[in-house]
Amino acid sequence: VSELGSLTIDQINLSRGEFTVRGKGDKTRLAFLSPDAIETIKSYLKKRKAEKNDKCNSLFIRLDKKSKAKMQDLSLSVRSIQRTVEKYVKKAGITKKVTAHTLRHSFATDLLMNGADIRSVQAMLGHSSITTTQVYTHITDQQLKDVHKAFHGKKRGSKN
């Protein structure tokens, strides 16, 4: 969450669909944007550009209707990001507890379920230890059953 709140406009490259994240220990890594995210951020930045008093370099800012005159430091706090996630979780009718960190776990699990290797997921999450990444990945009983069915009892050299 703190990585998201500390992103600056300078860290994002929309033409390449990527941005630089500064994580724990001041380590940097590259993160990537989907085409939908690129278009949404372009639209958002266009609206920000239209705001003449916007001098804030933070990528995501809070709306402060009371002090529109001074828009220098309106970067999102960790708590405001958490509240935004809570708002949309509730709006979506999700009753299970979901946090911004839950979304990070879901991202890792989704990557693995769709064929990404664990080392790539580790790099994308910025983990120095593969063990930490393994904690982030959640395997369902159905996945285990599918793996068992696909690989157990196969004879070497068999194409079945």
N, C-alpha and C positions, 0 to 999 in steps of 0.2 A: 504494500500500500504506500509506503513512504517513497518507493521508487517512482510510482505514478505521480504522487504529489510534487515531487522535486523535478519532474521533466520540464525542460525549457524548449522554447521554439527552436533554438539553435541546435538542439539534439536530434531533431527530426528531419528526415530527407524524404519528402513525399514522392519525388520523381523516382527514387529507388525503392520506395515502400519499406523503409527501415528507419530505425532510430537507435541511438546509443543509450544504454541504461547504465547508470552508476549504482552498483550494488554495495553490499557489505564490504568493508575493508577497502573502500574506494576503487574496487575492481570494475572495469567497464566490460560490457558485452553488447553484442548486436541483437536487436529484436526486430521482428518483421510484422508488417501490417497486411491485412487482407484488403482486396480491392474495395470492399464496402467501407472498411475503416478509413482508407485513404480518402474516399469521397466525403465521408462524414467529417473528417478533420479539415479537409479543404473548405467545406461549407462553413464550418465553425470558425476557422481562421479568417475567412472572408467577412463574416459578421463582426469579428473582433476588430478587423482593420477599419471597418466603417465607424467604429467608436473612436472618435478623435482623442479622447483623454486616456486611451489605453496605452500605457507605457510599461506594462508588466511583461517580462520575458518568460514567465511561467507559461507552460503550454495550457494547463487547465486552471482557470481562475473561478473564484466564487463571485456571484452577483451581489454587489453591495449597493442597494438602491439609495441608501442614506448618503453615502459619500462618493457619488459619481465623479466629483471633481478630482479626486485623487485615486487613480487606478494603478499606482506604481506597484504596490505589494498586496495583491489579492490572491496569492497562490492558495491552492486547496490544502487544508490541514488533513492529517491522517483521519481524524474524527469525522470531518465533513465527507470524506470519501466513504467511510464506513456507513454514515447515515444515508448516503445516496444509494449504496448497495441495499441497505435495509428497506428503503422506500420502494425500490423496484422489485425486490423479492416479494414484498407484501402485495404490490400492485399485480404481480404475476400470479398471485394466489398460491405461492409456495409456502407450505406450512412447516417444512423442515428448516432447521436453523442453517442459514447460508450466510457466509461472510465473504469478504474479498479474498481471504486466504483459501476458502473453499473453492473459489473459482480457479485459483492457481492449481489446486489438486486436480480439479476436473480437466483443466487444460493438459496437464501431464498425462492423466489417464487416457484422455481422448487421443492424444498423439500416439501413445503406445497401442491402443486398440485399433488404430488405423495404420499400423505397420512401422511406426518410427522406432529406431533402436534407442536403447536406454542411454547410451552415451550422448546422442543428439539431444535428447530430452534434458539430460544433466546440463549440457552447455546452454540450452535455452533458458533454463531456470537459474543459471548462474551458481550451481552447486559445485563446491570443490570436491565433495565426496559423493561417490555413486550411492553409498548407503543412505544419504539424505534423500536422494532422488527416489530410491525404492520406497521410502515412507510415503511419498507423494502419490504413488501409483496404486490404484485400487483395482484388484482383479475380482470379477464376479464369479459365482459358482458356475454359471453357464459358460464363461470363457474357459474355465478349467476343464469342464466336461468336453468342450469342443477341441481343446488341445489334446486331451487324453484320447479322444476318438480319432483324431487325425494322425497321431504319432505312436500310440501304444500298440504293440504287437506287430508292427511292420517288420517285415523281413528285410535284411540288408540286401540292397541291389534290386529290391522289388519296386515296381512302378505303381503299385496300388496305393 
